[in-house]
């Protein structure tokens, strides 16, 4: 197959927020398409009207746009194979469902919901699993047991029916998966899946999926492991339609697992451990808010990098990749079979790496809205760039910059008195008063001259360097944290430095 014939699709259902596992599926499809100069398509599979949730299609589009995954064809992009929303294609599916009946691969079933439920309960009481398959279909109410005339009469009178696939008996279905190799499943373990429902004139996932992939000339179906049990039916549908020669190549991606490695990662895991499982914040119809990676402060490129390595190995120890590098390196043969454990701390690490590698100007721009919220307005951009450059190694998110830099913009509002008692040794009050006098005499207010003046004062007074500098940092910063002390003092300025020393001295060191 020529590279320009490669066409892949991401086909989510608008039934709720897009899980990060879905974003990874979209990412792998995107990387595969771009690596081979193919087409990346978005198809909205909205045939399950009972589970449709308003607003989620827009959520899906916004999520993928945030992640930087651009489609070549889709609902908003258009293309030669539309419509790209299944609810707008329903007339197509009915035609193909009836084609399967005509060639003997499907049949009408008129069994009511009540009849099927009674059978299920009967099977359960006998500790058996109910399956509408080749062993019981000839005892059910369907076109295999009814006369042709009776069947046509029921259909003509608009009696509710479904069209079921007629799975052959004792046939080995063989399929090739790019990740899992050769697969063989005997049809005796499969049921006769519903393909079409007359009640809403819509197909089920299985029929719509196969018909659309065929009509849209999809070359590779790269989807989650949860669809692996559907593969034998899908292969049989291609056989039933006579499309075996153009059947796409399949690849089923491994699950993203809980942090403990046991089971599929869920929203409940994120709620319990305090990390997002959705790309963007999601407001459910009942008003429940779920956090998103964007709102939690993650950079989209960090999330993409993280997801790329959840199930795929680049073949080296390198972990940081741009989207362009991922495209160049991506190889479906390096996707793992086993599930990939999600590590929330590793997610933070990725974001930290992208943060520290960003230009200080960009970080200052991102930090500025937070300063405005704190009503800090008069900060020169060059100064802000210097400040974020001093502390960015200490944070994982832009939102954490304020905690690490607040002392640059405003004096400490309160001091921990226990810390005060530990730091204020004998002679310190007088030393600080003398130090402020020395500072007043400094003409060139720079970190080097401030350090020199402070060092001379400590040496002359025969004080302990550690004790004095800890006390001075506590006065200036309000705690025992922050970057180089002399740089802080330079940046807050002489007037503010002297003011903080006087305030602290008056507060803590008044003589009885």
VEXDREN-2710 file (C-alpha; in Angstrom, 1 decimal):
% VEXDREN-2710
k/r/px/py/pz
1/UNK/0.0/0.0/0.0
2/UNK/1.4/3.4/-1.0
3/UNK/1.9/5.9/1.7
4/UNK/-0.6/8.3/0.2
5/UNK/-3.2/5.5/0.5
6/UNK/-2.9/5.4/4.3
7/UNK/-6.0/6.7/5.9
8/UNK/-6.7/6.4/9.6
9/UNK/-9.6/7.6/11.7
10/UNK/-10.3/8.6/15.3
11/UNK/-14.0/7.8/15.9
12/UNK/-15.2/8.8/19.4
13/UNK/-18.8/8.7/20.6
14/UNK/-20.3/11.9/22.1
15/UNK/-21.5/10.1/25.2
16/UNK/-19.3/11.8/27.8
17/UNK/-15.9/13.5/28.3
18/UNK/-12.9/12.3/26.3
19/UNK/-10.7/10.1/28.5
20/UNK/-6.9/10.6/28.2
21/UNK/-6.9/7.0/26.8
22/UNK/-9.0/8.4/24.0
23/UNK/-6.5/11.2/23.5
24/UNK/-3.7/8.7/23.3
25/UNK/-5.6/6.7/20.6
26/UNK/-6.1/9.8/18.6
27/UNK/-2.4/10.6/19.1
28/UNK/-1.2/7.2/17.8
29/UNK/-3.5/7.5/14.8
30/UNK/-2.1/11.0/14.2
31/UNK/1.5/9.9/14.5
32/UNK/1.0/6.9/12.2
33/UNK/-0.7/9.0/9.5
34/UNK/1.9/11.8/9.6
35/UNK/4.8/9.3/9.7
36/UNK/3.5/7.7/6.5
37/UNK/2.2/10.9/4.8
38/UNK/-1.3/9.7/5.1
39/UNK/-4.7/11.2/6.2
40/UNK/-6.0/11.6/9.7
41/UNK/-9.8/11.7/10.0
42/UNK/-12.3/12.5/12.7
43/UNK/-15.5/10.7/12.6
44/UNK/-18.2/11.2/15.2
45/UNK/-20.0/7.9/16.0
46/UNK/-23.3/9.2/17.4
47/UNK/-25.7/6.4/16.5
48/UNK/-26.3/5.5/20.1
49/UNK/-29.0/8.1/20.7
50/UNK/-29.8/6.8/24.1
51/UNK/-26.4/7.6/25.5
52/UNK/-25.9/10.9/23.6
53/UNK/-24.8/13.8/25.9
54/UNK/-25.2/17.3/24.6
55/UNK/-22.0/19.3/24.4
56/UNK/-19.6/16.4/24.3
57/UNK/-18.9/16.6/20.6
58/UNK/-17.7/20.2/21.1
59/UNK/-15.7/18.9/24.1
60/UNK/-14.0/16.3/21.9
61/UNK/-13.1/18.9/19.3
62/UNK/-11.7/21.4/21.8
63/UNK/-9.7/18.6/23.6
64/UNK/-8.0/17.5/20.4
65/UNK/-7.3/21.0/19.3
66/UNK/-5.7/21.8/22.7
67/UNK/-3.5/18.7/22.2
68/UNK/-2.4/20.0/18.8
69/UNK/-3.8/17.1/16.8
70/UNK/-5.1/18.5/13.5
71/UNK/-7.4/16.5/11.3
72/UNK/-7.2/16.4/7.5
73/UNK/-10.9/15.5/7.2
74/UNK/-13.8/15.7/9.6
75/UNK/-17.1/17.4/10.6
76/UNK/-15.5/20.8/10.7
77/UNK/-12.7/20.2/8.2
78/UNK/-14.9/18.7/5.5
79/UNK/-13.6/16.2/2.9
80/UNK/-14.5/13.9/0.1
81/UNK/-15.9/11.1/2.2
82/UNK/-18.5/12.9/4.3
83/UNK/-20.8/13.3/6.1
84/UNK/-18.4/12.6/9.0
85/UNK/-21.1/12.3/11.6
86/UNK/-22.9/9.0/11.6
87/UNK/-26.3/10.4/12.5
88/UNK/-26.2/12.2/9.2
89/UNK/-25.5/8.9/7.3
90/UNK/-28.3/6.6/8.7
91/UNK/-29.9/6.0/5.3
92/UNK/-26.6/4.5/4.1
93/UNK/-26.6/1.9/6.9
94/UNK/-30.2/0.6/6.3
95/UNK/-29.3/-0.2/2.7
96/UNK/-26.3/-2.3/3.8
97/UNK/-28.2/-4.0/6.6
98/UNK/-30.8/-5.2/4.1
99/UNK/-28.1/-6.3/1.7
100/UNK/-26.8/-8.7/4.4
101/UNK/-30.3/-10.1/4.7
102/UNK/-30.6/-10.6/1.0
103/UNK/-27.3/-12.5/0.8
104/UNK/-28.1/-14.7/3.8
105/UNK/-25.7/-13.2/6.3
106/UNK/-28.3/-11.6/8.5
107/UNK/-32.0/-12.0/9.6
108/UNK/-34.9/-10.1/11.1
109/UNK/-35.6/-10.8/14.8
110/UNK/-38.9/-9.8/16.3
111/UNK/-38.3/-10.9/19.9
112/UNK/-39.5/-8.3/22.4
113/UNK/-37.5/-6.9/25.2
114/UNK/-39.7/-8.7/27.7
115/UNK/-39.2/-12.1/26.0
116/UNK/-35.4/-11.6/25.9
117/UNK/-35.4/-10.6/29.6
118/UNK/-37.4/-13.6/30.6
119/UNK/-34.9/-15.9/28.8
120/UNK/-32.0/-14.2/30.5
121/UNK/-33.5/-14.7/33.9
122/UNK/-34.2/-18.3/33.1
123/UNK/-30.6/-18.9/32.0
124/UNK/-29.3/-17.1/35.1
125/UNK/-31.5/-19.3/37.4
126/UNK/-29.8/-22.3/35.8
127/UNK/-26.4/-20.7/36.2
128/UNK/-26.0/-20.3/32.5
129/UNK/-25.1/-17.3/30.4
130/UNK/-27.7/-16.2/27.9
131/UNK/-26.4/-15.6/24.3
132/UNK/-28.5/-15.1/21.2
133/UNK/-26.5/-17.4/19.0
134/UNK/-26.6/-20.4/16.6
135/UNK/-27.8/-22.8/19.4
136/UNK/-31.0/-20.9/20.2
137/UNK/-31.8/-18.7/17.2
138/UNK/-34.0/-21.4/15.6
139/UNK/-36.2/-21.3/18.8
140/UNK/-36.7/-17.6/18.7
141/UNK/-39.1/-15.3/16.8
142/UNK/-37.2/-14.3/13.7
143/UNK/-37.1/-14.7/9.9
144/UNK/-35.3/-18.0/10.3
145/UNK/-38.3/-19.5/12.0
146/UNK/-41.1/-17.5/10.5
147/UNK/-42.3/-17.9/6.9
148/UNK/-41.3/-15.4/4.3
149/UNK/-44.8/-14.1/4.1
150/UNK/-45.1/-13.7/7.8
151/UNK/-41.8/-11.9/8.0
152/UNK/-42.6/-9.5/5.2
153/UNK/-46.0/-8.8/6.8
154/UNK/-44.5/-7.9/10.2
155/UNK/-41.9/-5.6/8.5
156/UNK/-44.6/-4.0/6.4
157/UNK/-46.8/-3.3/9.4
158/UNK/-43.9/-1.6/11.2
159/UNK/-43.5/-4.1/13.9
160/UNK/-40.4/-3.5/15.9
161/UNK/-37.5/-5.6/14.8
162/UNK/-33.7/-5.8/14.8
163/UNK/-31.4/-7.2/12.2
164/UNK/-29.0/-9.7/13.6
165/UNK/-25.8/-11.0/12.0
166/UNK/-26.0/-14.7/11.2
167/UNK/-22.8/-16.0/12.7
168/UNK/-21.8/-19.3/11.0
169/UNK/-21.4/-22.4/13.1
170/UNK/-18.0/-23.8/14.1
171/UNK/-15.9/-21.6/11.8
172/UNK/-12.4/-20.3/12.8
173/UNK/-12.2/-16.6/12.3
174/UNK/-8.6/-15.6/11.6
175/UNK/-7.3/-12.0/12.0
176/UNK/-3.9/-10.3/12.0
177/UNK/-3.3/-7.6/14.5
178/UNK/-0.1/-5.4/14.1
179/UNK/0.4/-5.4/17.9
180/UNK/-0.9/-8.9/18.9
181/UNK/0.0/-11.0/15.9
182/UNK/-2.3/-13.7/14.5
183/UNK/-5.6/-14.3/16.3
184/UNK/-8.0/-17.2/15.9
185/UNK/-11.5/-17.3/17.3
186/UNK/-14.1/-20.0/16.7
187/UNK/-17.6/-18.7/15.9
188/UNK/-19.2/-21.1/18.4
189/UNK/-18.1/-18.7/21.1
190/UNK/-19.8/-15.7/19.4
191/UNK/-23.4/-14.4/19.4
192/UNK/-25.5/-13.0/16.6
193/UNK/-25.0/-9.3/17.2
194/UNK/-27.6/-6.7/16.5
195/UNK/-26.7/-4.6/13.5
196/UNK/-29.7/-2.5/12.9
197/UNK/-32.8/-1.4/15.0
198/UNK/-36.1/-0.4/13.4
199/UNK/-37.2/1.5/16.5
200/UNK/-34.8/4.4/15.7
201/UNK/-33.8/3.4/12.1
202/UNK/-30.2/3.5/13.3
203/UNK/-27.4/0.9/13.1
204/UNK/-25.4/-0.3/16.0
205/UNK/-21.7/0.4/16.4
206/UNK/-20.7/-2.7/14.5
207/UNK/-22.5/-2.2/11.3
208/UNK/-21.9/1.6/11.1
209/UNK/-18.2/1.1/11.9
210/UNK/-17.6/-1.4/9.2
211/UNK/-19.6/0.4/6.5
212/UNK/-18.0/3.8/7.2
213/UNK/-14.5/2.4/7.3
214/UNK/-15.2/0.8/3.9
215/UNK/-16.7/3.8/2.3
216/UNK/-14.1/6.2/3.8
217/UNK/-11.3/3.9/2.5
218/UNK/-9.8/3.5/5.9
219/UNK/-6.5/1.6/5.6
220/UNK/-5.6/1.0/9.3
221/UNK/-7.9/0.8/12.3
222/UNK/-5.9/1.7/15.4
223/UNK/-8.1/1.6/18.4
224/UNK/-8.2/0.6/22.1
225/UNK/-7.9/-2.9/23.4
226/UNK/-11.5/-2.8/24.6
227/UNK/-12.6/-3.4/21.0
228/UNK/-10.5/-6.5/20.6
229/UNK/-13.5/-8.8/21.4
230/UNK/-15.4/-7.2/18.5
231/UNK/-12.7/-8.0/15.9
232/UNK/-14.0/-11.5/14.9
233/UNK/-17.4/-10.0/14.1
234/UNK/-15.9/-7.2/12.2
235/UNK/-13.7/-9.6/10.1
236/UNK/-16.8/-11.7/9.4
237/UNK/-18.7/-8.5/8.3
238/UNK/-16.0/-7.8/5.8
239/UNK/-16.3/-11.4/4.6
240/UNK/-20.1/-11.1/4.4
241/UNK/-20.0/-7.9/2.3
242/UNK/-17.3/-9.3/0.0
243/UNK/-14.9/-6.7/1.1
244/UNK/-12.1/-8.9/2.4
245/UNK/-9.6/-7.6/-0.2
246/UNK/-9.9/-4.0/1.2
247/UNK/-10.3/-4.9/4.8
248/UNK/-8.2/-2.5/6.9
249/UNK/-5.2/-3.6/9.0
250/UNK/-6.0/-3.7/12.7
251/UNK/-4.0/-2.7/15.7
252/UNK/-5.4/-2.8/19.2
253/UNK/-3.7/-0.5/21.7
254/UNK/-2.9/-1.6/25.3
255/UNK/-4.9/-0.2/28.2
256/UNK/-3.8/2.7/30.3
257/UNK/-3.8/1.2/33.8
258/UNK/-4.4/2.6/37.3
259/UNK/-1.3/3.9/39.2
260/UNK/-1.1/0.6/41.1
261/UNK/-1.2/-1.3/37.7
262/UNK/-4.4/-3.2/38.5
263/UNK/-7.2/-2.4/36.1
264/UNK/-8.1/0.3/33.6
265/UNK/-7.5/3.9/34.7
266/UNK/-10.9/5.5/35.5
267/UNK/-12.3/8.8/36.7
268/UNK/-12.7/7.3/40.1
269/UNK/-8.9/6.8/40.3
270/UNK/-8.3/10.4/39.5
271/UNK/-10.9/11.6/42.0
272/UNK/-9.4/9.4/44.7
273/UNK/-5.8/10.3/44.1
274/UNK/-6.2/13.9/43.0
275/UNK/-5.2/13.9/39.3
276/UNK/-7.2/14.5/36.1
277/UNK/-8.1/11.7/33.7
278/UNK/-9.7/14.1/31.2
279/UNK/-7.8/16.6/28.9
280/UNK/-10.1/19.5/29.8
281/UNK/-12.4/20.3/32.7
282/UNK/-15.8/18.8/32.2
283/UNK/-19.2/19.9/33.5
284/UNK/-21.6/17.0/33.5
285/UNK/-25.4/17.5/32.8
286/UNK/-26.0/16.9/36.5
287/UNK/-23.5/19.7/37.5
288/UNK/-20.6/17.6/38.5
289/UNK/-17.2/19.1/37.7
290/UNK/-14.3/16.9/36.7
291/UNK/-10.8/18.5/36.5
292/UNK/-8.9/18.6/33.3
293/UNK/-5.2/18.6/32.5
294/UNK/-5.5/22.1/30.9
295/UNK/-7.1/23.6/34.0
296/UNK/-4.7/21.8/36.3
297/UNK/-1.9/23.7/34.6
298/UNK/-0.4/21.1/32.3
299/UNK/1.1/22.2/29.0
300/UNK/-0.5/20.3/26.1
301/UNK/2.9/19.3/24.7
302/UNK/3.8/17.7/28.1
303/UNK/0.6/15.7/28.1
304/UNK/1.2/14.6/24.5
305/UNK/4.7/13.5/25.4
306/UNK/3.5/11.6/28.4
307/UNK/0.7/9.8/26.5
308/UNK/3.1/8.9/23.6
309/UNK/5.2/6.9/26.0
310/UNK/2.3/5.2/27.7
311/UNK/2.4/2.0/25.6
312/UNK/5.1/2.9/23.0
313/UNK/8.9/2.6/23.2
314/UNK/11.0/5.0/21.1
315/UNK/14.0/2.5/21.3
316/UNK/16.2/4.7/23.5
317/UNK/16.3/6.1/27.0
318/UNK/15.3/9.6/25.8
319/UNK/12.0/10.8/27.2
320/UNK/11.4/14.3/25.9
321/UNK/10.1/14.6/22.4
322/UNK/8.5/17.3/20.3
323/UNK/5.5/16.4/18.2
324/UNK/7.7/16.5/15.1
325/UNK/10.2/14.1/16.7
326/UNK/7.4/11.7/17.7
327/UNK/6.1/11.7/14.2
328/UNK/9.6/10.9/12.9
329/UNK/10.2/8.1/15.5
330/UNK/6.8/6.5/15.7
331/UNK/6.6/2.9/14.8
332/UNK/3.5/0.8/15.5
333/UNK/5.8/-2.3/15.9
334/UNK/7.1/-0.7/19.1
335/UNK/3.7/-0.4/20.7
336/UNK/3.4/-2.8/23.7
337/UNK/0.8/-5.6/24.1
338/UNK/0.6/-5.2/27.9
339/UNK/-1.1/-2.3/29.7
340/UNK/0.8/0.9/30.6
341/UNK/0.7/2.0/34.2
342/UNK/-0.2/5.7/34.7
343/UNK/2.1/7.5/37.1
344/UNK/0.7/10.9/38.3
345/UNK/4.2/11.9/39.6
346/UNK/5.7/11.2/36.2
347/UNK/3.0/13.4/34.6
348/UNK/4.2/16.2/36.9
349/UNK/7.8/15.5/36.0
350/UNK/7.0/15.9/32.3
351/UNK/5.3/19.2/32.9
352/UNK/8.3/20.4/35.0
353/UNK/10.6/19.5/32.1
354/UNK/8.6/21.5/29.6
355/UNK/8.3/24.4/32.1
356/UNK/12.0/24.8/32.8
357/UNK/12.8/24.5/29.1
358/UNK/10.5/27.4/28.2
359/UNK/11.8/30.8/27.5
360/UNK/11.6/33.1/30.5
361/UNK/9.7/35.7/28.5
362/UNK/6.9/33.1/27.8
363/UNK/6.8/32.1/31.4
364/UNK/6.6/35.7/32.5
365/UNK/3.6/36.2/30.1
366/UNK/1.9/33.1/31.5
367/UNK/2.6/34.3/35.1
368/UNK/1.3/37.9/34.5
369/UNK/-2.4/37.1/34.9
370/UNK/-1.8/35.5/38.3
371/UNK/0.0/38.7/39.4
372/UNK/-2.9/40.8/38.2
373/UNK/-5.3/38.6/40.2
374/UNK/-3.0/39.4/43.2
375/UNK/-3.3/43.1/42.3
376/UNK/0.4/43.3/41.4
377/UNK/0.5/45.7/38.4
378/UNK/3.8/47.7/38.4
379/UNK/6.3/45.0/37.5
380/UNK/8.6/45.5/34.6
381/UNK/8.6/42.6/32.2
382/UNK/12.4/42.3/32.2
383/UNK/12.4/42.0/35.9
384/UNK/9.6/39.5/35.9
385/UNK/11.6/37.4/33.4
386/UNK/14.5/37.4/35.7
387/UNK/12.4/36.4/38.7
388/UNK/10.8/33.4/37.0
389/UNK/14.2/32.4/35.7
390/UNK/15.4/32.2/39.3
391/UNK/12.6/30.0/40.6
392/UNK/11.3/27.9/37.7
393/UNK/13.5/24.9/38.6
394/UNK/11.5/24.8/41.9
395/UNK/8.0/24.4/40.4
396/UNK/6.0/22.0/38.2
397/UNK/3.2/24.4/37.2
398/UNK/2.8/28.1/36.5
399/UNK/0.3/28.3/39.4
400/UNK/3.1/27.4/41.8
401/UNK/5.2/30.5/40.8
402/UNK/3.4/32.8/43.2
403/UNK/4.3/30.7/46.2
404/UNK/7.9/30.8/45.2
405/UNK/8.1/34.5/44.3
406/UNK/5.5/36.4/46.4
407/UNK/8.3/38.0/48.5
408/UNK/9.6/39.8/45.3
409/UNK/6.4/41.8/45.1
410/UNK/5.2/42.3/48.7
411/UNK/6.8/42.1/52.2
412/UNK/5.9/39.1/54.4
413/UNK/2.6/39.8/56.1
414/UNK/3.3/37.6/59.1
415/UNK/6.1/35.6/60.6
416/UNK/6.1/32.2/62.3
417/UNK/7.0/33.1/65.9
418/UNK/8.5/29.7/66.6
419/UNK/10.9/30.3/63.8
420/UNK/11.6/33.7/65.1
421/UNK/12.7/32.4/68.5
422/UNK/14.9/29.8/66.8
423/UNK/16.7/32.4/64.6
424/UNK/17.1/35.5/66.7
425/UNK/20.2/34.9/68.7
426/UNK/22.0/37.3/71.0
427/UNK/23.4/40.3/69.1
428/UNK/21.3/40.0/66.0
429/UNK/19.0/43.0/66.7
430/UNK/21.9/45.3/66.9
431/UNK/23.6/43.7/63.9
432/UNK/20.5/44.2/61.7
433/UNK/20.3/47.8/62.7
434/UNK/24.0/48.4/61.8
435/UNK/23.5/46.4/58.6
436/UNK/20.7/48.7/57.5
437/UNK/23.0/51.6/58.0
438/UNK/25.7/49.9/55.9
439/UNK/23.1/49.2/53.2
440/UNK/22.1/52.9/53.0
441/UNK/25.7/53.7/52.0
442/UNK/25.7/51.4/49.0
443/UNK/25.6/53.4/45.8
444/UNK/25.6/50.6/43.3
445/UNK/22.7/48.4/44.4
446/UNK/23.8/45.1/42.9
447/UNK/24.0/41.6/44.3
448/UNK/27.8/41.6/44.3
449/UNK/28.1/44.9/46.2
450/UNK/25.4/43.9/48.6
451/UNK/27.1/40.6/49.3
452/UNK/30.4/42.3/49.9
453/UNK/28.9/44.8/52.3
454/UNK/27.1/42.0/54.2
455/UNK/30.2/39.9/54.4
456/UNK/32.3/42.7/55.7
457/UNK/29.7/43.5/58.4
458/UNK/29.5/39.9/59.5
459/UNK/33.3/39.5/59.7
460/UNK/33.8/42.8/61.5
461/UNK/31.1/41.9/64.1
462/UNK/32.6/38.4/64.5
463/UNK/29.2/36.9/63.9
464/UNK/28.3/33.4/62.6
465/UNK/27.6/33.6/58.8
466/UNK/24.9/30.9/58.8
467/UNK/23.0/32.5/61.8
468/UNK/23.1/36.0/60.3
469/UNK/22.2/35.0/56.7
470/UNK/19.3/32.8/58.0
471/UNK/18.0/35.6/60.0
472/UNK/18.3/38.1/57.1
473/UNK/16.6/35.7/54.7
474/UNK/13.8/35.3/57.2
475/UNK/13.3/39.1/57.4
476/UNK/13.3/39.5/53.6
477/UNK/11.5/36.4/52.5
478/UNK/9.4/35.4/55.5
479/UNK/10.9/31.9/55.6
480/UNK/13.9/29.7/54.8
481/UNK/13.4/29.4/51.1
482/UNK/13.9/31.2/47.9
483/UNK/16.9/31.6/45.4
484/UNK/20.1/33.5/46.1
485/UNK/19.5/36.0/48.9
486/UNK/21.6/38.8/47.5
487/UNK/19.8/38.6/44.1
488/UNK/16.5/38.8/45.9
489/UNK/17.7/41.9/47.8
490/UNK/18.9/43.5/44.6
491/UNK/15.6/42.9/42.8
492/UNK/13.3/44.2/45.5
493/UNK/15.4/47.3/45.7
494/UNK/17.2/49.3/48.5
495/UNK/14.1/51.1/49.8
496/UNK/12.1/48.0/50.2
497/UNK/15.0/46.0/51.7
498/UNK/15.6/48.7/54.4
499/UNK/11.9/48.9/55.1
500/UNK/11.7/45.1/55.7
501/UNK/14.7/45.2/58.0
502/UNK/13.3/48.1/60.0
503/UNK/9.9/46.5/60.2
504/UNK/11.2/43.1/61.4
505/UNK/13.7/44.7/63.9
506/UNK/10.9/46.8/65.4
507/UNK/8.6/43.8/65.6
508/UNK/11.0/41.2/67.0
509/UNK/14.0/43.0/68.6
510/UNK/12.7/45.8/70.8
511/UNK/14.7/46.1/73.9
512/UNK/12.8/45.8/77.2
END
